[in-house]
């Protein structure tokens, strides 16, 4: 079986780029979802209490901390996954060269 000339080894500098990109996108999505849920909750609580809803509470007290927490978790998980994937690809390439 002839080796595939178009396959190439992943470069180490692509790992941080992928990690930061996925972390950024995941953080934005978690911020948007948590902000939506916080706004809905704030409106419901304001209706029950009969007061005007304060939307800055939804942003400052709920959405921002949730996004920071989710972004931190996403960063660590994606970093570990990318490093494991890079090591696996390198190991499989070495095994392929040997055989």
MARDOMI-237452 format. One line per field, with one value per residue: z, x, y of N, C-alpha, C, O, CB in turn; residue in one letter. Coordinates in pm, 1 decimal. Glycine has a CB too. Layout:
n_w <- c(Z | ...)
n_u <- c(X | ...)
n_v <- c(Y | ...)
ca_w <- c(Z | ...)
ca_u <- c(X | ...)
ca_v <- c(Y | ...)
c_w <- c(Z | ...)
c_u <- c(X | ...)
c_v <- c(Y | ...)
o_w <- c(Z | ...)
o_u <- c(X | ...)
o_v <- c(Y | ...)
cb_w <- c(Z | ...)
cb_u <- c(X | ...)
cb_v <- c(Y | ...)
code <- c(A | ...)
END
This chain:
n_w <- c(0.0 | -96.1 | 49.7 | 134.8 | -39.9 | 0.9 | 266.3 | 564.8 | 842.2 | 1137.3 | 1252.8 | 1538.7 | 1604.7 | 1522.0 | 1715.7 | 1943.0 | 1803.2 | 1717.6 | 1969.0 | 2094.0 | 1914.7 | 1927.9 | 2199.8 | 2216.1 | 2052.7 | 2189.0 | 2435.9 | 2359.5 | 2274.9 | 2515.0 | 2670.2 | 2532.2 | 2560.4 | 2841.4 | 2897.9 | 2770.0 | 2922.7 | 3172.7 | 3125.3 | 3072.5 | 3321.0 | 3486.6 | 3391.6 | 3455.9 | 3739.0 | 3793.1 | 3701.0 | 3879.0 | 4120.0 | 4057.7 | 3966.2 | 3772.8 | 3540.7 | 3593.1 | 3373.7 | 3380.4 | 3590.7 | 3496.7 | 3307.6 | 3444.7 | 3686.0 | 3624.2 | 3346.4 | 3262.1 | 3463.8 | 3424.2 | 3159.2 | 3180.3 | 3350.5 | 3196.2 | 2969.9 | 3075.8 | 3147.1 | 2895.2 | 2763.7 | 2900.8 | 2856.1 | 2571.2 | 2519.5 | 2639.6 | 2483.4 | 2224.0 | 2255.5 | 2316.4 | 2078.0 | 1895.3 | 1985.2 | 1939.7 | 1659.5 | 1584.5 | 1692.1 | 1547.9 | 1292.8 | 1320.9 | 1365.3 | 1119.4 | 949.9 | 1033.5 | 960.7)
n_u <- c(83.9 | 69.6 | 194.7 | -9.7 | 38.2 | -76.4 | -150.2 | -54.2 | 154.7 | 9.7 | 78.2 | 248.8 | 186.5 | -69.4 | -235.3 | -275.1 | -418.5 | -654.7 | -756.5 | -798.8 | -984.3 | -1207.4 | -1261.7 | -1330.7 | -1562.7 | -1727.5 | -1749.4 | -1883.8 | -2128.7 | -2218.3 | -2241.8 | -2445.8 | -2664.1 | -2687.4 | -2740.0 | -2986.5 | -3146.5 | -3117.2 | -3236.5 | -3500.6 | -3561.6 | -3529.6 | -3733.0 | -3957.6 | -3939.8 | -3961.3 | -4219.3 | -4368.5 | -4313.4 | -4408.0 | -4263.5 | -4042.9 | -3830.2 | -3480.0 | -3238.0 | -2962.5 | -2882.2 | -2923.5 | -2722.3 | -2477.2 | -2475.9 | -2544.8 | -2509.6 | -2245.5 | -2063.3 | -2133.5 | -2053.4 | -1777.0 | -1703.2 | -1786.4 | -1628.8 | -1372.2 | -1380.0 | -1428.9 | -1192.5 | -991.7 | -1080.5 | -1080.8 | -811.6 | -681.2 | -797.4 | -702.8 | -425.1 | -405.3 | -506.8 | -312.5 | -85.2 | -173.9 | -200.0 | 66.3 | 181.5 | 46.6 | 139.4 | 410.1 | 390.7 | 286.4 | 497.1 | 685.3 | 576.1)
n_v <- c(-117.0 | 210.6 | 512.1 | 794.4 | 1082.6 | 1331.0 | 1357.1 | 1517.1 | 1598.3 | 1732.0 | 2060.6 | 2196.6 | 2459.2 | 2497.7 | 2402.6 | 2587.6 | 2783.9 | 2655.1 | 2583.9 | 2835.2 | 2946.7 | 2769.4 | 2794.8 | 3067.1 | 3076.9 | 2893.5 | 3025.9 | 3258.3 | 3147.0 | 3029.7 | 3259.4 | 3394.2 | 3216.7 | 3199.0 | 3467.7 | 3501.6 | 3324.0 | 3448.7 | 3697.4 | 3619.8 | 3505.3 | 3731.6 | 3898.8 | 3745.3 | 3734.5 | 4008.2 | 4059.2 | 3901.3 | 4031.0 | 4279.5 | 4500.5 | 4716.0 | 4552.7 | 4509.5 | 4503.1 | 4510.7 | 4355.5 | 4098.6 | 4082.3 | 4148.9 | 3998.4 | 3735.6 | 3639.9 | 3715.1 | 3602.1 | 3331.3 | 3288.1 | 3330.9 | 3121.7 | 2897.5 | 2939.8 | 2902.0 | 2630.4 | 2516.3 | 2591.8 | 2440.1 | 2174.5 | 2154.6 | 2209.8 | 1988.7 | 1784.4 | 1849.8 | 1825.8 | 1553.1 | 1448.2 | 1537.1 | 1398.5 | 1137.0 | 1131.8 | 1169.5 | 937.3 | 736.0 | 798.0 | 737.2 | 461.1 | 383.2 | 448.3 | 264.4 | 19.5)
ca_w <- c(0.0 | -108.5 | 141.4 | 75.9 | -42.5 | 38.5 | 411.1 | 623.7 | 987.3 | 1192.9 | 1311.1 | 1678.9 | 1620.2 | 1492.6 | 1836.7 | 2014.1 | 1720.2 | 1727.9 | 2107.1 | 2117.9 | 1831.7 | 1984.7 | 2329.3 | 2190.5 | 2002.9 | 2298.7 | 2534.9 | 2304.4 | 2277.8 | 2653.8 | 2713.2 | 2471.4 | 2621.1 | 2980.7 | 2897.8 | 2737.1 | 3039.6 | 3278.3 | 3089.9 | 3095.0 | 3465.9 | 3541.5 | 3354.3 | 3534.3 | 3877.9 | 3797.3 | 3686.7 | 4003.5 | 4222.4 | 4013.7 | 3948.5 | 3641.9 | 3541.2 | 3579.3 | 3286.0 | 3411.8 | 3681.6 | 3413.3 | 3241.4 | 3537.5 | 3793.6 | 3577.8 | 3216.0 | 3254.8 | 3538.9 | 3361.4 | 3039.8 | 3222.9 | 3399.3 | 3083.4 | 2885.6 | 3141.4 | 3132.9 | 2753.0 | 2733.0 | 2954.0 | 2788.1 | 2432.9 | 2522.6 | 2664.8 | 2367.0 | 2111.5 | 2283.4 | 2301.0 | 1935.9 | 1831.6 | 2020.7 | 1872.2 | 1517.4 | 1571.8 | 1719.3 | 1433.4 | 1179.9 | 1346.2 | 1342.3 | 975.8 | 888.2 | 1070.1 | 895.3)
ca_u <- c(0.0 | 151.0 | 151.7 | -86.9 | 127.0 | -145.3 | -164.7 | 61.9 | 154.0 | -37.3 | 183.8 | 224.3 | 132.5 | -212.8 | -308.8 | -328.1 | -515.8 | -781.1 | -804.8 | -852.4 | -1103.1 | -1319.7 | -1292.2 | -1400.4 | -1697.5 | -1802.3 | -1777.8 | -1990.4 | -2255.3 | -2263.5 | -2284.7 | -2575.7 | -2767.6 | -2707.3 | -2804.0 | -3127.5 | -3212.8 | -3118.7 | -3337.5 | -3632.3 | -3580.1 | -3545.8 | -3866.1 | -4055.5 | -3932.2 | -4013.7 | -4365.3 | -4424.2 | -4300.7 | -4479.2 | -4169.9 | -3978.7 | -3712.0 | -3348.2 | -3164.3 | -2819.0 | -2862.8 | -2913.3 | -2592.0 | -2363.5 | -2479.7 | -2568.5 | -2455.4 | -2100.0 | -1995.0 | -2158.2 | -1970.2 | -1637.5 | -1688.5 | -1796.3 | -1510.4 | -1257.8 | -1396.3 | -1411.2 | -1050.4 | -917.0 | -1123.6 | -1033.6 | -665.6 | -646.6 | -838.2 | -613.6 | -293.8 | -419.5 | -521.9 | -183.0 | 0.6 | -224.8 | -165.8 | 210.3 | 207.6 | -1.7 | 228.9 | 531.8 | 357.8 | 269.2 | 629.7 | 754.8 | 517.7)
ca_v <- c(0.0 | 331.0 | 618.2 | 903.7 | 1199.3 | 1454.5 | 1369.7 | 1581.8 | 1602.6 | 1859.1 | 2142.3 | 2228.5 | 2593.6 | 2499.8 | 2365.8 | 2706.0 | 2855.3 | 2582.6 | 2592.3 | 2969.7 | 2966.8 | 2694.7 | 2856.0 | 3193.0 | 3047.3 | 2833.2 | 3128.9 | 3343.4 | 3073.2 | 3017.0 | 3392.3 | 3424.3 | 3132.7 | 3239.3 | 3599.2 | 3480.0 | 3266.9 | 3549.6 | 3798.1 | 3558.4 | 3495.0 | 3866.0 | 3947.1 | 3669.7 | 3781.4 | 4144.5 | 4050.2 | 3848.5 | 4135.5 | 4399.3 | 4611.3 | 4724.9 | 4465.5 | 4571.7 | 4411.3 | 4506.8 | 4242.5 | 3978.8 | 4083.5 | 4153.0 | 3899.7 | 3599.4 | 3602.1 | 3730.3 | 3496.2 | 3201.0 | 3280.7 | 3316.8 | 2984.9 | 2805.3 | 2959.7 | 2837.6 | 2485.5 | 2484.8 | 2605.5 | 2326.3 | 2051.6 | 2157.0 | 2200.7 | 1848.1 | 1705.0 | 1878.0 | 1767.2 | 1408.0 | 1419.9 | 1558.6 | 1284.9 | 1017.9 | 1141.0 | 1146.3 | 796.4 | 657.8 | 822.5 | 658.2 | 319.8 | 366.0 | 449.9 | 141.3 | -96.2)
c_w <- c(0.0 | -11.0 | 66.6 | 77.5 | 1.5 | 189.1 | 468.9 | 774.6 | 1034.5 | 1261.6 | 1454.0 | 1696.2 | 1581.4 | 1615.7 | 1910.1 | 1933.9 | 1730.5 | 1867.7 | 2133.2 | 2037.2 | 1890.5 | 2120.2 | 2310.6 | 2146.3 | 2113.1 | 2406.2 | 2486.1 | 2309.5 | 2421.2 | 2709.9 | 2658.8 | 2537.1 | 2765.6 | 2990.1 | 2865.4 | 2857.6 | 3154.7 | 3250.0 | 3115.0 | 3244.5 | 3530.6 | 3511.4 | 3436.5 | 3679.2 | 3890.2 | 3784.6 | 3815.7 | 4112.5 | 4184.7 | 4000.1 | 3806.7 | 3642.5 | 3517.9 | 3501.0 | 3313.0 | 3508.6 | 3600.8 | 3348.5 | 3341.2 | 3636.3 | 3744.2 | 3451.2 | 3210.5 | 3338.0 | 3478.3 | 3238.0 | 3075.7 | 3272.1 | 3286.8 | 2991.5 | 2944.5 | 3126.2 | 2988.6 | 2715.5 | 2777.8 | 2879.2 | 2645.1 | 2426.7 | 2543.6 | 2542.5 | 2248.8 | 2133.8 | 2267.1 | 2153.4 | 1862.7 | 1860.6 | 1950.7 | 1724.7 | 1496.8 | 1594.9 | 1602.0 | 1310.8 | 1197.2 | 1320.8 | 1193.9 | 905.2 | 916.6 | 988.4 | 753.0)
c_u <- c(89.3 | 101.9 | 80.9 | -1.4 | 57.3 | -163.0 | -37.1 | 44.8 | 94.5 | 77.4 | 147.3 | 159.5 | -14.4 | -296.8 | -359.8 | -433.2 | -652.5 | -840.3 | -867.4 | -979.0 | -1224.8 | -1359.2 | -1371.2 | -1544.2 | -1783.6 | -1839.6 | -1887.8 | -2126.3 | -2307.0 | -2308.2 | -2423.6 | -2687.6 | -2793.4 | -2772.0 | -2953.0 | -3203.8 | -3221.3 | -3221.9 | -3477.7 | -3660.5 | -3602.8 | -3684.2 | -3973.0 | -4057.4 | -3989.1 | -4166.3 | -4430.3 | -4421.7 | -4372.5 | -4390.3 | -4114.9 | -3851.7 | -3582.3 | -3258.5 | -3014.1 | -2787.3 | -2844.7 | -2775.9 | -2478.5 | -2360.6 | -2492.9 | -2490.9 | -2303.0 | -2026.1 | -2014.9 | -2069.7 | -1823.0 | -1612.0 | -1691.3 | -1675.1 | -1387.1 | -1263.2 | -1373.0 | -1263.5 | -971.4 | -952.5 | -1069.9 | -882.0 | -621.0 | -680.4 | -743.5 | -474.5 | -299.4 | -431.0 | -388.9 | -87.9 | -43.5 | -187.4 | -17.2 | 245.8 | 162.9 | 86.5 | 359.4 | 507.4 | 344.5 | 405.3 | 707.7 | 705.2 | 503.6)
c_v <- c(124.5 | 437.5 | 730.4 | 1031.1 | 1328.8 | 1467.7 | 1429.6 | 1582.7 | 1735.7 | 1933.0 | 2179.8 | 2364.4 | 2602.0 | 2464.8 | 2490.2 | 2782.9 | 2788.0 | 2593.3 | 2729.5 | 2996.0 | 2895.8 | 2752.4 | 2985.3 | 3168.5 | 2986.5 | 2933.0 | 3221.8 | 3274.6 | 3061.6 | 3151.9 | 3424.2 | 3344.1 | 3175.4 | 3377.7 | 3586.4 | 3425.8 | 3367.5 | 3657.7 | 3743.6 | 3548.5 | 3630.0 | 3922.0 | 3875.0 | 3718.0 | 3922.3 | 4145.6 | 4002.7 | 3955.3 | 4264.5 | 4521.5 | 4609.0 | 4638.0 | 4543.0 | 4475.8 | 4408.5 | 4393.8 | 4114.2 | 3969.2 | 4066.9 | 4038.3 | 3755.9 | 3563.8 | 3609.1 | 3624.9 | 3356.9 | 3183.5 | 3263.5 | 3174.9 | 2883.1 | 2817.8 | 2894.6 | 2686.4 | 2442.7 | 2490.5 | 2483.4 | 2197.7 | 2046.4 | 2146.7 | 2056.6 | 1761.6 | 1726.6 | 1818.3 | 1616.0 | 1369.4 | 1434.4 | 1442.8 | 1157.5 | 1017.6 | 1114.3 | 999.7 | 709.7 | 678.7 | 743.9 | 510.3 | 293.2 | 363.5 | 321.4 | 22.2 | -83.8)
o_w <- c(87.3 | 9.3 | -50.3 | 185.0 | 35.9 | 237.5 | 426.5 | 826.6 | 977.9 | 1322.2 | 1487.1 | 1791.9 | 1605.7 | 1619.4 | 1937.6 | 1991.1 | 1749.8 | 1882.8 | 2188.5 | 2086.4 | 1901.6 | 2152.4 | 2382.3 | 2196.7 | 2128.7 | 2462.1 | 2563.5 | 2344.2 | 2446.1 | 2788.8 | 2731.3 | 2566.1 | 2807.3 | 3081.3 | 2927.1 | 2891.0 | 3226.2 | 3342.3 | 3171.6 | 3289.4 | 3620.1 | 3597.1 | 3481.7 | 3735.9 | 3987.6 | 3850.6 | 3857.6 | 4188.7 | 4270.5 | 4020.2 | 3730.9 | 3736.1 | 3432.6 | 3556.7 | 3272.8 | 3508.1 | 3633.6 | 3336.2 | 3324.1 | 3667.3 | 3816.0 | 3450.3 | 3159.3 | 3286.4 | 3480.9 | 3215.1 | 3008.4 | 3238.6 | 3282.3 | 2941.0 | 2871.5 | 3096.0 | 2963.3 | 2643.4 | 2700.7 | 2843.1 | 2602.8 | 2337.2 | 2473.0 | 2503.0 | 2180.5 | 2040.5 | 2210.1 | 2109.4 | 1777.1 | 1771.0 | 1907.0 | 1670.9 | 1402.8 | 1525.0 | 1561.5 | 1232.8 | 1100.2 | 1262.5 | 1147.0 | 812.0 | 833.5 | 951.5 | 687.4)
o_u <- c(174.6 | -18.6 | 109.2 | 28.8 | 124.5 | -188.5 | 73.6 | -66.0 | 125.3 | 164.2 | 29.5 | 84.9 | -78.2 | -416.2 | -479.5 | -526.0 | -754.0 | -961.3 | -977.0 | -1071.3 | -1332.3 | -1477.9 | -1468.3 | -1636.7 | -1899.8 | -1949.1 | -1975.6 | -2226.8 | -2425.9 | -2402.6 | -2508.9 | -2794.1 | -2908.7 | -2851.0 | -3035.9 | -3311.7 | -3321.3 | -3288.2 | -3562.9 | -3770.7 | -3686.4 | -3745.6 | -4068.7 | -4164.4 | -4057.9 | -4233.8 | -4533.2 | -4517.5 | -4395.5 | -4436.0 | -4136.5 | -3772.3 | -3576.5 | -3208.7 | -2945.8 | -2675.7 | -2760.0 | -2719.9 | -2392.9 | -2253.6 | -2455.5 | -2414.6 | -2238.8 | -1933.1 | -1923.7 | -2016.7 | -1751.4 | -1509.9 | -1608.0 | -1624.6 | -1305.7 | -1162.4 | -1304.7 | -1214.5 | -892.3 | -863.6 | -1018.4 | -828.7 | -532.6 | -601.3 | -707.8 | -413.6 | -207.9 | -372.4 | -356.3 | -18.3 | 40.1 | -147.3 | 21.3 | 330.7 | 235.4 | 106.2 | 413.1 | 591.4 | 388.4 | 426.0 | 786.2 | 783.4 | 455.2)
o_v <- c(140.2 | 452.2 | 756.9 | 1082.8 | 1426.1 | 1578.0 | 1396.3 | 1569.4 | 1840.6 | 1870.1 | 2193.4 | 2384.9 | 2704.4 | 2494.1 | 2497.8 | 2840.0 | 2855.0 | 2609.9 | 2738.2 | 3060.9 | 2954.6 | 2758.4 | 3009.6 | 3232.0 | 3023.9 | 2926.2 | 3260.0 | 3336.6 | 3081.2 | 3157.7 | 3475.4 | 3398.4 | 3186.5 | 3402.3 | 3653.2 | 3474.7 | 3371.2 | 3704.9 | 3812.1 | 3579.7 | 3642.5 | 3985.6 | 3937.7 | 3740.1 | 3952.7 | 4224.7 | 4055.6 | 3968.5 | 4349.8 | 4634.1 | 4514.4 | 4648.2 | 4631.5 | 4378.0 | 4314.2 | 4341.8 | 4031.1 | 3860.3 | 3980.2 | 3986.0 | 3663.1 | 3467.2 | 3517.4 | 3562.9 | 3274.3 | 3074.8 | 3189.2 | 3114.8 | 2792.5 | 2717.5 | 2838.0 | 2622.4 | 2343.5 | 2403.5 | 2429.0 | 2120.6 | 1942.8 | 2081.0 | 2007.9 | 1675.9 | 1630.6 | 1766.1 | 1556.6 | 1270.5 | 1352.2 | 1394.9 | 1078.4 | 914.4 | 1044.8 | 944.5 | 618.9 | 585.5 | 690.3 | 441.8 | 188.2 | 285.8 | 275.8 | -65.3 | -176.2)
cb_w <- c(121.7 | -253.1 | 218.4 | 153.3 | -182.1 | -28.9 | 476.6 | 568.4 | 1043.3 | 1292.5 | 1226.4 | 1756.7 | 1537.5 | 1379.2 | 1929.9 | 2049.1 | 1572.6 | 1691.2 | 2207.0 | 2084.1 | 1689.3 | 1998.7 | 2407.8 | 2084.4 | 1882.2 | 2359.4 | 2566.8 | 2160.2 | 2215.5 | 2741.1 | 2667.3 | 2321.0 | 2615.7 | 3055.7 | 2796.1 | 2618.4 | 3085.4 | 3294.0 | 2941.8 | 3029.4 | 3529.2 | 3485.8 | 3202.6 | 3529.0 | 3928.4 | 3685.7 | 3571.8 | 4049.1 | 4247.6 | 4108.9 | 4052.0 | 3606.3 | 3434.9 | 3719.9 | 3142.6 | 3471.0 | 3779.5 | 3305.5 | 3163.2 | 3612.9 | 3885.8 | 3553.4 | 3109.0 | 3301.7 | 3681.9 | 3322.8 | 2954.7 | 3333.9 | 3498.8 | 3004.7 | 2865.0 | 3289.8 | 3179.1 | 2664.8 | 2798.7 | 3104.1 | 2786.9 | 2362.7 | 2633.3 | 2790.3 | 2326.1 | 2089.4 | 2425.5 | 2378.6 | 1874.1 | 1879.0 | 2171.7 | 1887.5 | 1461.1 | 1670.3 | 1848.1 | 1400.3 | 1166.1 | 1490.5 | 1415.4 | 918.5 | 937.9 | 1218.8 | 948.9)
cb_u <- c(-95.9 | 147.6 | 271.9 | -221.6 | 183.1 | -280.3 | -195.7 | 80.5 | 297.1 | -153.1 | 208.3 | 353.2 | 212.4 | -244.3 | -219.5 | -214.2 | -469.0 | -761.2 | -689.2 | -747.5 | -1077.3 | -1283.9 | -1162.6 | -1326.1 | -1690.8 | -1723.1 | -1651.8 | -1958.0 | -2237.7 | -2151.7 | -2183.9 | -2572.0 | -2726.6 | -2573.5 | -2734.9 | -3140.8 | -3139.1 | -2980.7 | -3322.4 | -3639.6 | -3460.5 | -3438.8 | -3891.3 | -4024.1 | -3786.5 | -3950.9 | -4402.4 | -4346.3 | -4154.8 | -4589.6 | -4054.6 | -3944.7 | -3726.6 | -3285.6 | -3187.7 | -2773.1 | -2982.7 | -3022.4 | -2573.7 | -2364.9 | -2593.3 | -2714.7 | -2513.6 | -2060.1 | -2043.7 | -2307.4 | -1989.1 | -1603.2 | -1797.2 | -1924.9 | -1484.7 | -1253.3 | -1536.3 | -1492.4 | -994.2 | -944.8 | -1277.4 | -1080.4 | -608.3 | -721.5 | -981.9 | -602.7 | -246.4 | -542.6 | -626.4 | -121.6 | 0.7 | -376.3 | -203.6 | 287.0 | 136.5 | -146.7 | 258.3 | 580.5 | 227.7 | 180.9 | 708.8 | 737.0 | 391.4)
cb_v <- c(-0.8 | 384.6 | 674.3 | 925.6 | 1217.3 | 1460.9 | 1231.9 | 1726.0 | 1583.1 | 1835.4 | 2268.7 | 2223.5 | 2690.9 | 2402.7 | 2282.1 | 2800.0 | 2860.3 | 2436.1 | 2565.9 | 3074.7 | 2917.0 | 2545.4 | 2883.7 | 3274.2 | 2951.8 | 2722.0 | 3208.7 | 3382.2 | 2932.6 | 2958.3 | 3498.9 | 3395.3 | 2983.9 | 3238.8 | 3692.8 | 3383.5 | 3141.5 | 3612.1 | 3841.0 | 3417.9 | 3428.3 | 3959.2 | 3926.5 | 3518.9 | 3778.4 | 4228.8 | 3955.7 | 3723.5 | 4165.3 | 4429.7 | 4603.8 | 4874.1 | 4357.7 | 4606.0 | 4448.9 | 4640.9 | 4229.0 | 3978.9 | 4212.7 | 4281.2 | 3930.7 | 3579.7 | 3691.0 | 3869.5 | 3495.9 | 3186.5 | 3405.7 | 3419.3 | 2953.5 | 2831.1 | 3107.4 | 2874.8 | 2441.9 | 2582.4 | 2730.5 | 2309.5 | 2041.9 | 2284.5 | 2290.4 | 1795.4 | 1740.6 | 2029.1 | 1804.0 | 1357.6 | 1512.4 | 1690.7 | 1263.3 | 1008.8 | 1279.6 | 1234.5 | 752.4 | 695.5 | 973.7 | 678.9 | 280.5 | 478.6 | 570.3 | 113.2 | -125.6)
code <- c(X | X | X | X | X | X | X | X | X | X | X | X | X | X | X | X | X | X | X | X | X | X | X | X | X | X | X | X | X | X | X | X | X | X | X | X | X | X | X | X | X | X | X | X | X | X | X | X | X | X | X | X | X | X | X | X | X | X | X | X | X | X | X | X | X | X | X | X | X | X | X | X | X | X | X | X | X | X | X | X | X | X | X | X | X | X | X | X | X | X | X | X | X | X | X | X | X | X | X)
END
